[in-house]
Amino acid sequence: MTQPLNPAFAATEAPPVMEARRWLDGVTHPADRPLINVSQAAPVDIPPLGLREALADAALNNPDAHLYGPVLGLPALRAEIASQFSRAYGGQIDPAEVGITQGCNQAFCAVMATLAGAGDEVILPTPWYFNHKMWLDMTGVTTVPLETDATLIPDVTAAAALITPKTRAIVLVTPNNPGGVEYPAEVLDAFRDLARTRGLALIVDETYRDFDSRHSFEMGGRPHDLMTDPDWSDTVIQLYSFSKAYRLTGHRVGAIIASRARLFQVEKFLDTVAICPGQLGQIAALWGMQNLRQWLAGERDEILARRRALVDGFPAVKGWKLLGCGAYFAYVEHPFDMASDVLCKRLVSEASLLMLPGTMFQPEGSEAGKRQIRIAFANVDAKGIAEVLRRLAAFRP
């Protein structure tokens, strides 16, 4: 006799990155054509030495680093985020409007758990970040796809037409995962106005904000004006991740910027699933915010150089289209008469390339998804990017 299974979990797709890794099973690659893995958008390099030393010191000499901490995070980290984000976005964020989570995925889940339940609806632009879709599926919330055009920028008028009495939130990711595109400030303003008028939450996931090509926080630029509105917290919920900025993927540190009332509800979720975020990761994030501004600016410059290498080299891949490129991602369209999931499996064995098909970022049966592929280039330098493009150009089905 088998044990029961929550039908919502049974209906949820398997984690795409783990699924793609299974494509490598039993595949060998020629010595002169080693595997290039552009499937996952996470840095594999370790944090800089100073941050590692701070972690080691905390582990050795700070007894509190090994104990439970506040459910919503260390007060010093919350205060630092509030201070730096207030300056960066030209608004006023209070430490009480900041909560710390075990990574940005948990930030999304925590916020969404307070917003929507089974039978409710949430609008996600396509292509979407698959973990967002997975959480909604697991909790019985209906994902309403908001199709985007060739620019991959969502249209607020199209979004308005999708709102029903069951709609609870609209989710935007900028710079976008998987599309790479950076949403213009006026687009975010329009979605904020729509959400406010209709009594919805606007969730803005800015995991990749440190790698936006249009501005540098160090130079006083900002990607949008949402936080300049003194009433931002009645509508806007911002999410952030320390994984990408400071290479803290294994420490799982994310943040929620939201109203005090929202965080009061979020605290219930976090206390139930984690009790508190990990202390060492928070200590590392705080040290990074206070000491690694110039280092992070260099990381941004390197990512932007890789982006330029991909954009400049892509025209040589005849027949393919570059739909979007930014942060860690290029989102492309292939020219072949086969679905992208089939093509990506073939590219593993025939070109030693591991990348994710658009079928993982679009609704089931989507014709667009069958033509699209995501290339995550965060761990591939300019030389490696040139080799990826060379292999794609040489591939013949």
N, C-alpha and C positions, 0 to 999 in steps of 0.2 A: 504494500500500500504506500502510495506516495504522499508526502506532506503537502498541505495546501499552499498555494501561491497567490499572492495578491495579483488579481488580473491586470491592474494598472502596470505592475512591474513586468508581467508577461508580455504586455503590449509595447513595452519600451525597448527601443533598439539597443544593441550591445554598444559599449563604449567604442567609438570609431578608431581612436588611436590604437587601442589594444587589438581591435579587429585587423587593422592594417599590419600590425607587427606580426600577426599570425601568417600573413602572406609570405613572410621570409622563411618560414619553416621548410626545410628541405631544399632550399635554393642556395646554390653556390655561385660565387661571382669570380670571373677571371682575375688573375693577379694584376693585369693591366687595366681593369675596369672595376675598381672596388665600389661597394655600395655607397651611394650618397643619400642620406636620410633627410628629406625635407618635409617630413610629415608632421612634426610637432613643433609648436611655437613656444619653446621654453629654452632658456640658456642652459648649456651643459657645462660651461666654464664655472669654476668655483669663485666665490666672492673674493674681493681684493684682500690682501694680507691684513691691513689694518682692521677690517671688519671681522676677519677670522680671529684676530688677536683679542678683539673686544668680546667676541663670543666665548673664547677660551677663558678669559679673565672672569667673565660672569659665571661661567660654569664652575670655576674653581673657588671664587671668592665671594659670590653673592648668594647667600643662603635662600633668599626669596625667589631666585631664579628656578628653584626646584619645587616650589609650592604652588598651590592654587592661587590665582590672582583674581582681580575683579572680572566679572562676566563680560563686561563691555570693554575690557582692555586696560592697559596701564595708563594711569592719568597723565604721565609725562608724554607718552606717545600720542595720546588723544589731543593734548594741548599743542604739541609740535605740529601735528597735521592741521589743526584748526588755524594756527598762526601762519604756517607756510601756504596753505591753500587760500586763506583769506587774502594774503598778498598776491598770490599768483592769479587769482580770479577776480580781484578787485571788489570783493564783497566782504560780508561779515559772517564768519562761521565760529560758533562757540564750541569749546571742548565738549560740552554736553550734547552737541549735535554730531559727534563723531563716535562710532563704535568700531572695535577691532574684531576681526574674524579669522578663522583658520583658512586663509586664502580667499580670493575673490569669488570662487565658485560658492563657497559657503555664504559669502555676503549676499549673493543673488538668491540663494535658497532661503536664507533667513528673512530677507525682505519680502520675497514672494509668498512665503508661508504666512506672513501677516496681512497680505493683500488679497489673496485669491484661494478659494477652495474648490472642491470637486464641483464641476458644472459651470464654473466661471470661465471667462475668456481673457486672454492676454494677446496683444498684437505684437508679432515679431516680424521685422523686415527680413526678406529673403535676399541672398543666402544668409542663414542664421548661424549663430554659434551653437553647435549641437548640444552642449551640456545644458544650455538654457532650455532647449526643447525637451531634453530628457527629464529635467526636473518637473516641468509642467506635465509631461505624460505620466510620471510616477505619482503625481498628486491628483490626477484626474482633472486637471485644468486644461481647457481646450486652447490649443495654439491656433491663432488666426494669422495666416501668412499675409504679409503685406509685400506684394511683388514690387521689385524695383526694376528700372529700365536699364539701358546699356551703361549708364553712369554708376549704377549700384547705389544711388542716393534715394532714400525713401521720399515719397511725395505726401505732403500733409493732407491734401484734398482726398487722395485715395485712402489714406488712413481714416479720415473722418467718415467715409462711406462704410467702413467696416465696424464702426462702433455700434454696439447693441446694449440693451439694459444689463447684459451679463458681463460687459467689458470692465476690467478692473485696472489695467495698466497698459502702457506702451513702452517697449524696451528698445533703446538705441545703443549701439556699440560704436564708439568713435575714438581714435582711428579703428576702423572696422576689422573684426575677425569674423569671417574669413576674407572679406573683400579687399582689405587694405585701404579703402577710401577714407578720406577725412571729411566729415560732414561740415559744411559751411555753418558759420554762426547763425545766419538767418534761418537756416533749416531748423536748428535746435530751438530758436526763438519761436518759430511757428508751431512746432510740436508742443512746446511748453504752453503756448496760448491755447491750443486745442485741448490739451489735457486739463488745463485749469478750467476752461469753459464747460467741459463735460464732466468735471468731478473725478478725473482719473489721476493716477500717479504716472509721472514720467521718470522712468529709470534710465540713467545715463551711465553706461559702463565705460570707464576711461582707463582700463587696464594698461593701454599702450600710450597714454597721453605724453609720456616722457620722450617719445620718438616721433612726435608730430613734426612734419617737415615745414609747416607754415610759420612757426614761431619758436622761440626759445624762452622758457620761463626765466632763464638767467638774464635775458635781455629785456624782460618786462612784457613779453607778448603773452597772450592767452588765446585759447581756441574758441571760446564763446563767452557770452555775457550773462549766462544764466544766474550766476551767483551775485551779480551786481544788483539784482532785484531784491529789495529788502524783504519781500515776501516769498523768496525762493522756496522755503521749506514747506509751503502749503501744497506744492506740486512736485518739486524735483527731489529725486533721490539719486545721489552719485555713488558709484562704486569704484574702488581702486585696488590695485595689487602691488605688493612690494616684490613679488617674484621676479618680474622682468627688470625692474630698475636696479636692484642690488644683488641679483642672482641668488635669491633666497627661496627658490622653488621648493626645496626640501623642508623648509621651516614653516611654510604655510602661514603667511601673514597678509591679510587683506583689510579693507576698511569700508565702512558705510558712512556717508555724510547725509544726514536726514534730520527731520524734526525730532524734538525730544519725545513727543507723543509716539512717533513711529519707533524710536529706539526703545521705549518702554516695552513695546510689544516684542520687538526683536530680542530683547533680553530673555524673554521666556523661552524662545526657540533655542538660543545659544546655551542657556543654562541646562536645557534638556539634552542637547546633543553633544556638547563638549565641555560644559561647566565653565571653561575659560579658554582663551587662546593661549598657545604655548608661550611661556615666559621668555625663553631664550630667543625665539624668533622676533618677539617684540623688542627686546633689547637690541638685537641686531638692526631692526628697521629704524629704531630711534637713532642709533649711532650713525647709520647711513644717512639719514636725513640731516643730521647735524655736521657731518664730516665729509661727505662724498659728493658735494655739489659739482665741483670741477671734474671729478672722475666720471660722474654721470653725464656731464656735458660731452666728454670724450666718447662715451658709449653711444650717445645719440649721434655724434658725428660719424662713427663707424657704421651704424645702421643706415644712416642716410647715404653713405658712400656705397653700401651694398645695394640700396634701392636704385641709385643712379646706374650702377653696373648692370642691374637687371633691365631697367628701362632702356638703357642705351643699347644693350645687346639683343633685346627681344626681337627687333625687326628681322634678324637673321633666321629666326625660326619661322619659316614660310608656312602660311596657311593658318597659323595660330593667331589668336587675338589676346591682347593684354587688356583685361576689363578693369582691373584696379591694382594699385601697387602702393604700399605704404606700411609704416611700422614694420612688422615682421613678415608681411605677406605680399605675395603676388597672386592674383586670382585671374585665371586664364581660360580661354575657350579653345578646345582642340578641333581639328578639322575632319576627324575620322568617322566612319560609319559604324560606330560601336558606342555603347554606353561608357561613361567615364570610369565606372567601377571595374568594368572588364578591361579597359585600357590600362588603368593603374596597376592591375595585377600583372598584365603583360609587361609593363615597363619595369617591374621588379626583376623579372627573369631575363628580359631581352635588352634592357638598358641599365640595369642596376640602379634604378631610381625608385625611392619610396616616397610617394606623395599621396594626398587624400583626394578622392573624387568628389565632385560637386553633388553627387547623390547623397552624401553624408550631411550636406548643408541646405538641402531643399526638401520640400514635401515629397512623400512617396509618389513615384510616377512622374515627377517633374521633368519635362522635356529639357528645360534649361539645365537642370542638375546633371543630366546625362551628357551634356557638352562641356561641363566646367570642371576645373581642377584647381586645388589650392597648393601653392608652393610656399612653404615656410622657410625663409632664408636666414633666420637669426643665427644659425650655427654654420653657415657656409660663407666663406670670404669671397672676395671678387673673383679670384681664380677658380674657386669651386663653383660659383654662379656661372662663369663662362663655360665650365665643363657640363653643368646641367643643361644649359641651352644648346651646347654642341650635341649632346646625346639626344635631346628632343628633336633637333633639326635633322639628325641622321636616322631617326626611327622611321621604319616603314612597316605597316601592319601586313 
